Amino acid sequence: MTASQHGQKRTWLLVADEGIARLLELPADGGVLQPVEQLVDEDAHGRSAEFRRDAQGRRSGNMVGGTGGPGSAPVMGTASVTASAGEAEFHQEADNFARRVANLLLERHQQRRFDTLEVVAAPRFLGVLRQRFPTEIAKTVTRELSKDLTGLGEAELTQRLWPERSGPRRKLEPKAAEELRSGNVDIRH
């Protein structure tokens, strides 16, 4: 029997950035998050680094503009006009990936694979995801965290997001536990 057949809600966690989306299930009986599915945009991280380097190169230096007339000094300015070209392409790629993630979530929700969804996404990607979530998925979201935690494993994510499941470490005061869940503190040692 599944958790929902027992009357328990199945909670999935989406951990994502513009190149990877991991779906994990929070076991109803406690314990560590369990992997469910993963979507990857193979080129995203390569493109992301390339866009950042390219845009940085265009923005970091000053460009020489026109002159004020014959014999006058060149006018210095920033190259902000061309900097947006790479960012626009990057945003389009992120939007396409967010669409794929939203479609997968909608399909899985219609299959009744989860009841509630918690979302942890890189700040640069969370807003794009929100825009792409259909109403049906948006209604299932019970928590959002604007942090890039895609590099953490299942045990680390469980400890970071649900410290009460991490076993008999130390008991946290309710305020400290809420700060950990909200991502306002760094629990790394």
N, C-alpha and C positions, 0 to 999 in steps of 0.2 A: 504494500500500500504506500502511496505517496503521502507527502506531508499534507497536501490539501485534502486528501481523502480522510485524514485524521482530524480535519478541521483546522490545521495549522497553515499559516501563510508561508509560501515559499518566497524567500528573499534572494534576489540576484544582485550582484555587485558588478557594475561596469567600471573598469579602470581603463582610461584611454588617453591617447594624445593623437596627433594628426596622422600617425603611422601605424598604431596598434590599438586594438580594442580587445580587452580580455573580459570575458564573462565568467563569473564565479558564483557558486551557490553557497549561501550561509546555511550550514546544517542546522536543522531545527533542534537537534538534541545537543548542541554545543559542538565545540571542536573547531578545527581550522577550515577556512574556506576551501571549497572543492572546485577545481577547474571544470568549466562546462564547454566553452567554445572560445575561439580566438579568430579575429579578423586582422589581416595584416595588409598594409599598402607597402609592398616591397621597396618601392623607390622613395617613399616619403622621407625617411630619415636622411637619405643621401641628398634629395632635393632640398630638404630643410636646411642642411648645413651649407649647401651650395648657395641657396638664396641668401642666407645670413651673411656669408663671406662676400658675395657679390654686392649686396646692398650696403654692407659696411664699407666696402671699397669705394662705392659711389658716394656715400655720405661723408666719409671721414676726411676726405681731402677737400680743399677749397678749389674751385675752378676759376679760371680766369675768364672774366666776362668781357664785354666790349669796352671800348675806351670812351672817354668823355669827349674826345675830339683829337685832332692831330697834336701829337706831342704830350698828351696827358697820360697819367698812370693808368694801368689796367685796373678794372673794378673786380674785387674779389667777392665771391658768394658761394653758397653751398649748392650741391647738385641734387636738391630735393625733388626736382621734377622727375628725373630718371629713376630715383630710388623706389618709386612706387610700382614700377613695372614688375619687378620680381616679387614684390609683396602681393600684388594682385593675382599673379599666377599661383603663388603659394596659398592664398586664401581660396582660390577656386579648387585646388587639389584638396584642401582641408574640407571644403564644403561637399565635394564629391564623396569623400570618405565618410563624413558625418551622415550623408544620405544612405550609404551602404549600411552603416551601423544601425541607423533608425529603422531601416527596412528589415534587417535581421531581427531586431528587438520586437517589431510589430508581428512578424511571422511567428516568433517563439511565444509571444504573449497570446496570440490567437490559438496556438497549440496548447495553451494553458500550462506552459512550462514554468512560469513564475507569476507571482501575485503582486509583489512589490519590488521596486528597483531603487538601488542606491547608486549614485553616480559620483565617481572621483575622476576628474579630468584635468589635464593641463590647462591653466588659465587661458591660454591662447586658443584652446579648442572647445572649452565648455560652452561658451556663448554660441558657437557654431552648432554644437550638438543640440542645445536648447531650441534653436530655430528650426531644426530638422525633425525634432520629435513630433510625431502625430499626437493629437489630443489623447488618444487611447493610452499611449506610452507616458505622456506627461502626467497623466492622472495617477500612474503607478509610482512615480518618483517620491520617495519619502525623505531623502537626504541628498544634498549635493555638497561636494568639497572641491574647491578650486585649487588643486595641487597636482603636480605631475608625480604620481607614484607608480608609473608603469614599470619601473625597474625593481620593485619590491616583489618578493615571493609571497606565496599564499600565507605562510606563517607570520611573516612580517606585517602583511596587510591586516590579518586578523588581529594581531597584537595592537597595531596602530589604531584601527577603527573600532574594535571591540575589546578593550583591555580586560574587561571582566571575564572573557573567555580564555585568557592566556594562562590560566592556572593559578596556583597559590603563590604568586609573587608577593606583592605588597598590596594592601587594600588602599585604594585611592579615595580621597574625599570626593563627594559628588561634584564639586566645582572643578577639581583637577581632572576627573574623568571626563567631564563635558568639554574641557579645554582640549584634551587629547583627541576626543572625537571630532571636534570642530577643526582641528589642524592648526590651532593657534600656538602650539608649542612643538618643539622638536624633541622627540623622545630618544634620538640616537645618543649613544654614549661616547 
